[in-house]
Amino acid sequence: MKFLRWLYPGLGIKRWVVLATFGIGVLVVVAGSAVKTISRESVLLASLATAFLVFGIFLVYVSLNNIVRLFVRALMPRPPEDLADIVYQSRKRDFLSRGPRVVAIGGGTGLSQLLQGIKAYTNNVTAIVTVTDTGGSSGRLRDELDMLPPGDIRNCLVALADAEPLMRDLFQYRFSDGAGLKGHSFGNLFITALSKVTGDFEKAIRESSKVLASRGRVLPSTLDKVTLVGEFTDGTTVEGETRITEAHKSLRRLSLKPVHCNATEEVLEAIDLAELIVMGPGSLYTSILPNLLIPDIYEHVMESEAYKIFVINAMTQPGETDNYTAQDHLEAMIRHTDPAILDACVVSTETIPNDVLSRYAGQSACPVKPDLPKLRDKGYEIITGENLKIDVQVRHDPAKLAKVIMDQYLEVLKR
């Protein structure tokens, strides 16, 4: 019987039940003798009865107090030991909840770098992520299970995560061997399994976000299965993100197949409510532009009154932006959208060490030439300053990039 579980040793409740019973017994005895005491009008006996009455009440009180305490400890989570940390985290959440509504558009590692920095300024951030990836683990899952590629979405979820480092490392863990597992990341498999269990890719993302305690939201730009189509300057066309970059040809134009794909209501609502829209950093043709080629997203970004910033890459990307300058990046953006789609550009002007340049030269990559005068001639505001992290690689530093963006945004608000 379940009742007998209360008699298990080690629960720490039996002793208090016994003590409470004894106290109640004392009260009953005292109550029974009180009548006789009063009838005999004995002051001494009345005093003893009062003393035992108080003693019985004390025993019952102590017993019940400890029983209640046992239940509270069992049912309530144990708070952190540092009360100051509790107060600090609470105030921090309140501050971030009042932060600006930011929409970040892109994909790949570039967008995740931005999100890592932006989450220090606001919890009201929505990442709109491309779903045209056809390579690696994501491409295999897309082809084999007929689903949207989860890789870029996983990176963004992890970037916004407040979970323990072990949980973030788990989502990013990539299997190095195993038939069928080699090359897959755990996070991709987790999102895939959730989407199959729930029957809903968006719900799988939301539940994964809860597991990682991610701030803000991560949304796929469309739930339609779309393919990227690249048209090269020599007149040839290729379908598929991976095949486009592997062709190593100069791109003239991108398009989506099917052309009339639709964004979700959540994506469009986030754009409409945004106060700041950031496009990039990331692969120009395979991470940023695919989102803006979706008609609904393009129209809502154009109509949005948010301040719009385009983060131009620091290094060229082999097979995609070979020898591109900052102006070339801007021209490609305008060619596929509209000159009015942005207000400002973030351009990297930091000096890169020669040994790092030599390493990139071996990969047919080089720094993106700033071309600041030409950019200013276009009428856009130019945001410069230190925003890179340079070691064996050159990439945007999350904290530095977020700072230059937010400083610019706050400056605009003062006008």
C-alpha positions in Angstrom: 0.0 0.0 0.0 1.2 3.5 -0.8 0.4 4.6 2.7 3.1 2.3 4.1 5.8 4.4 2.2 5.5 7.0 4.9 7.1 4.4 7.2 10.2 4.0 5.1 13.4 4.8 7.1 15.2 8.0 6.3 12.2 10.2 5.5 12.5 12.1 8.7 8.8 12.4 9.3 7.9 9.6 11.7 9.6 11.3 14.6 7.5 14.4 14.2 4.3 12.5 13.8 5.1 10.6 17.1 5.9 13.9 18.9 2.7 15.5 17.6 0.7 12.5 18.8 2.3 12.7 22.2 1.6 16.5 22.4 -2.0 15.9 21.5 -2.2 13.2 24.1 -0.9 15.7 26.7 -3.6 18.2 25.7 -6.3 15.6 26.0 -5.2 14.5 29.5 -4.9 18.2 30.6 -8.3 19.0 29.2 -9.8 16.0 31.0 -8.2 16.9 34.4 -9.0 20.6 34.1 -12.6 20.2 35.1 -11.6 18.4 38.3 -8.9 21.0 39.0 -11.4 23.8 38.7 -14.1 22.0 40.7 -11.7 21.5 43.6 -10.5 25.1 43.3 -6.9 24.0 43.8 -4.6 26.8 42.7 -1.6 24.4 42.6 -3.3 21.9 40.4 -4.6 24.6 38.1 -1.1 26.0 37.6 0.2 22.5 36.8 -2.6 22.0 34.3 -1.8 25.3 32.6 1.9 24.3 32.4 1.1 21.0 30.8 -1.3 22.7 28.4 1.4 25.1 27.2 3.9 22.1 27.0 1.4 20.1 24.8 0.7 23.1 22.5 4.5 23.6 22.1 5.0 19.9 21.2 2.3 20.0 18.6 3.6 23.3 17.2 7.2 22.1 16.8 6.0 18.9 15.2 3.7 20.5 12.7 6.3 23.1 11.8 8.9 20.5 11.0 6.4 18.4 9.0 5.5 21.4 6.9 9.1 22.3 6.4 9.8 18.8 5.1 7.1 19.1 2.5 8.2 22.6 1.4 11.8 21.4 0.9 10.6 18.4 -1.1 8.3 20.4 -3.4 10.2 23.7 -3.9 13.4 23.9 -6.0 16.5 24.7 -4.0 17.5 28.4 -4.7 21.1 29.4 -5.5 23.2 30.0 -2.5 24.2 33.5 -3.5 21.3 35.9 -2.8 23.1 38.7 -4.5 23.3 36.6 -7.7 19.5 36.0 -7.5 18.8 39.8 -7.3 21.4 40.6 -10.0 19.9 38.0 -12.5 16.4 39.3 -11.8 17.4 42.9 -12.4 19.3 41.8 -15.5 16.3 40.0 -17.0 14.1 43.1 -16.3 16.6 45.3 -18.1 17.0 43.1 -21.1 13.2 42.6 -21.4 13.0 46.4 -22.0 15.7 46.3 -24.7 15.0 47.2 -28.3 13.2 44.8 -30.7 15.9 43.5 -32.9 15.5 41.3 -36.0 18.7 39.7 -37.3 18.6 38.2 -40.8 21.1 35.7 -42.2 22.5 32.3 -41.5 25.7 30.3 -41.0 28.3 31.1 -38.4 28.1 34.9 -39.1 24.6 35.3 -37.8 25.4 33.3 -34.7 28.4 35.5 -33.9 26.1 38.6 -34.0 23.5 37.0 -31.8 26.0 36.1 -29.1 26.8 39.8 -28.8 23.3 41.3 -29.2 21.8 39.2 -26.4 23.8 41.2 -24.0 21.6 44.3 -24.9 18.1 42.8 -25.3 16.0 39.7 -24.9 13.7 41.0 -27.7 15.7 39.5 -30.5 14.4 37.4 -33.4 16.8 35.6 -35.7 15.4 34.9 -39.2 17.4 32.1 -40.6 17.9 30.8 -44.1 16.8 27.2 -45.0 18.6 26.7 -48.3 21.6 24.7 -46.9 22.3 21.6 -49.0 25.7 20.6 -47.6 27.0 18.7 -44.6 24.8 17.2 -41.9 21.9 19.6 -42.7 22.0 18.7 -46.4 21.9 14.9 -45.6 19.0 15.3 -43.3 17.2 17.5 -45.8 17.6 14.9 -48.6 17.1 11.7 -46.6 14.2 12.8 -44.3 12.6 15.4 -46.6 12.8 18.2 -44.0 14.2 21.7 -43.6 17.9 21.8 -42.9 18.4 22.4 -39.1 22.1 23.4 -39.0 22.0 27.2 -39.1 19.0 27.2 -36.8 20.9 25.1 -34.3 23.9 27.5 -34.4 21.5 30.4 -33.6 19.8 28.6 -30.8 23.1 27.8 -29.2 24.3 31.4 -29.7 21.2 32.7 -27.8 21.4 30.0 -25.1 21.6 30.7 -21.4 22.0 27.0 -20.6 25.0 25.5 -19.0 28.2 25.2 -21.2 27.8 21.4 -21.2 24.4 21.6 -22.8 25.7 24.0 -25.4 28.7 21.8 -26.1 26.3 18.8 -26.4 24.2 20.5 -29.1 27.4 21.4 -31.1 29.0 18.0 -30.7 29.7 16.4 -34.1 30.1 12.6 -34.4 33.5 11.8 -35.9 32.7 8.1 -36.7 29.9 5.6 -36.8 28.0 4.3 -39.7 25.3 6.9 -40.6 26.3 9.2 -37.7 29.7 10.4 -38.9 29.5 14.1 -39.7 26.1 14.7 -38.0 25.9 17.1 -35.0 23.9 16.1 -32.0 21.8 19.3 -32.2 20.8 18.6 -35.8 19.6 15.1 -34.8 17.8 16.4 -31.7 15.8 19.0 -33.7 15.1 16.4 -36.4 13.8 13.8 -33.9 11.7 16.5 -32.2 10.2 17.6 -35.5 9.3 13.9 -36.3 7.8 13.4 -32.8 5.8 16.6 -32.8 5.1 16.6 -36.6 5.9 20.3 -36.6 9.4 21.8 -37.4 8.5 25.2 -35.8 7.4 23.4 -32.6 10.7 21.4 -32.6 12.6 24.7 -32.7 10.6 26.2 -29.9 11.1 23.1 -27.7 14.8 23.1 -28.4 14.9 26.8 -27.5 13.4 25.9 -24.1 16.0 23.1 -23.5 18.8 25.6 -24.2 17.0 28.5 -22.3 17.6 30.6 -25.4 16.8 34.3 -25.2 14.7 35.7 -28.0 13.4 33.6 -30.9 14.9 31.7 -33.8 12.6 31.4 -36.8 13.1 29.7 -40.3 12.6 32.3 -43.0 10.1 29.9 -44.7 8.6 26.5 -44.0 8.5 25.8 -47.8 11.3 23.5 -49.1 13.2 25.9 -51.3 16.3 25.5 -53.5 18.8 28.2 -54.3 19.5 28.8 -58.0 22.6 30.6 -59.1 23.0 32.3 -62.5 26.7 33.0 -63.4 28.1 35.7 -65.6 28.9 33.1 -68.3 25.2 32.4 -68.7 25.1 29.0 -66.9 22.9 28.2 -63.9 23.3 25.8 -61.0 20.8 24.6 -58.4 21.7 24.0 -54.8 23.8 26.1 -52.3 26.8 23.7 -52.3 27.0 23.3 -56.0 26.9 27.1 -56.4 29.9 27.7 -54.2 31.7 24.7 -55.6 31.4 26.1 -59.2 33.9 28.9 -58.4 32.3 31.2 -61.0 31.3 34.8 -60.8 27.6 35.1 -59.8 25.3 37.5 -61.6 22.0 36.7 -59.9 20.3 34.4 -57.4 16.8 33.2 -57.3 14.7 30.7 -55.3 12.9 27.7 -56.6 9.9 27.9 -56.2 9.8 31.6 -56.6 6.6 32.1 -54.8 7.5 30.7 -51.3 5.9 32.2 -48.2 7.3 33.5 -44.9 5.5 32.5 -41.7 3.2 34.9 -39.8 5.7 35.0 -36.9 8.5 36.2 -39.2 6.4 38.9 -40.8 5.1 40.1 -37.4 8.7 40.3 -36.0 9.8 42.4 -38.9 6.8 44.7 -38.6 7.5 45.3 -34.9 11.2 45.6 -35.2 13.1 48.8 -34.1 16.4 47.6 -35.5 17.0 45.2 -38.4 20.5 43.8 -39.0 21.4 41.9 -42.1 24.6 39.8 -41.8 27.4 39.1 -41.3 27.7 35.9 -43.2 27.9 34.4 -46.7 26.4 37.1 -48.9 24.9 34.8 -51.5 24.1 31.7 -49.5 23.1 33.1 -46.0 21.9 36.7 -46.3 20.3 37.2 -49.7 18.2 33.9 -49.7 16.1 35.4 -46.9 15.5 38.6 -48.8 14.5 36.8 -51.9 11.3 35.6 -50.2 8.7 38.1 -51.5 6.9 38.5 -48.1 10.1 39.2 -46.2 11.4 41.6 -48.8 8.2 43.6 -48.8 7.9 43.8 -45.0 11.6 44.8 -44.6 11.1 47.6 -47.2 7.9 48.8 -45.4 9.5 48.6 -41.9 10.4 51.9 -40.2 13.2 50.2 -38.3 16.8 51.3 -38.6 18.4 48.9 -41.1 22.1 47.9 -41.0 24.0 45.7 -43.4 27.1 44.1 -41.9 29.7 43.6 -44.7 32.1 40.7 -44.3 35.7 41.2 -43.3 37.1 38.6 -45.7 36.1 37.4 -49.2 34.6 33.9 -49.5 36.2 31.6 -52.1 33.7 30.6 -54.8 31.2 33.2 -53.7 32.7 36.7 -53.3 36.2 36.3 -54.8 38.0 39.7 -54.9 34.9 41.6 -53.7 35.3 45.0 -52.2 32.8 46.5 -49.7 31.2 48.3 -52.6 30.8 45.0 -54.4 28.9 43.5 -51.5 26.7 46.6 -51.3 26.0 46.5 -55.1 25.1 42.8 -54.9 22.6 43.6 -52.1 21.0 46.4 -54.0 20.9 44.4 -57.3 18.9 41.7 -55.6 16.6 44.0 -53.5 16.4 47.8 -53.5 18.7 50.8 -52.6 16.2 51.8 -49.9 16.5 48.4 -48.1 19.2 49.7 -45.7 20.3 52.8 -43.9 23.9 52.0 -42.9 26.8 49.6 -43.5 29.2 48.2 -40.9 32.7 48.0 -42.6 35.8 46.5 -41.0 38.9 48.7 -41.3 41.3 46.9 -38.9 44.8 45.9 -40.0 45.2 42.1 -40.3 48.6 40.6 -39.6 50.7 39.3 -42.5 50.9 35.8 -41.3 47.1 35.6 -41.1 46.8 37.1 -44.6 49.3 34.5 -46.0 47.2 31.7 -44.5 44.0 33.1 -46.1 45.8 33.6 -49.4 46.5 29.9 -49.5 42.7 29.5 -49.4 42.2 32.1 -52.2 40.7 34.6 -49.7 41.7 38.1 -48.9 40.4 41.1 -46.9 37.4 43.0 -48.2 38.7 46.4 -49.3 36.7 49.1 -47.4 36.1 51.6 -50.2 34.7 54.1 -47.7 34.5 57.1 -50.1 32.5 55.1 -52.7 30.2 53.8 -50.0 29.5 57.3 -48.7 28.8 58.5 -52.2 25.9 56.0 -52.2 24.3 58.0 -49.3 24.6 55.4 -46.6 25.9 55.9 -43.1 29.2 54.1 -42.6 29.9 52.4 -39.2 33.6 51.6 -38.6 35.6 50.8 -35.5 37.1 47.7 -34.1 34.7 44.8 -34.5 37.0 41.8 -35.4 38.5 38.9 -33.6 41.8 38.0 -35.2 43.8 34.8 -34.3 44.2 31.9 -36.7 41.0 33.1 -38.3 39.5 36.5 -39.0 35.9 36.8 -37.8 33.6 39.3 -36.2 34.0 39.6 -32.5 30.4 39.2 -30.9 30.8 41.8 -28.2 32.7 44.3 -30.4 30.3 44.0 -33.3 27.2 44.3 -31.1 28.6 47.4 -29.4 29.3 49.3 -32.6 25.8 48.4 -33.8 24.0 49.4 -30.6 26.1 52.6 -30.3 25.0 53.6 -33.8 21.4 52.7 -33.0 21.4 54.8 -29.8 23.0 57.7 -31.7 20.1 57.5 -34.2 17.5 57.6 -31.4 19.0 60.9 -30.1 18.5 62.7 -33.4 
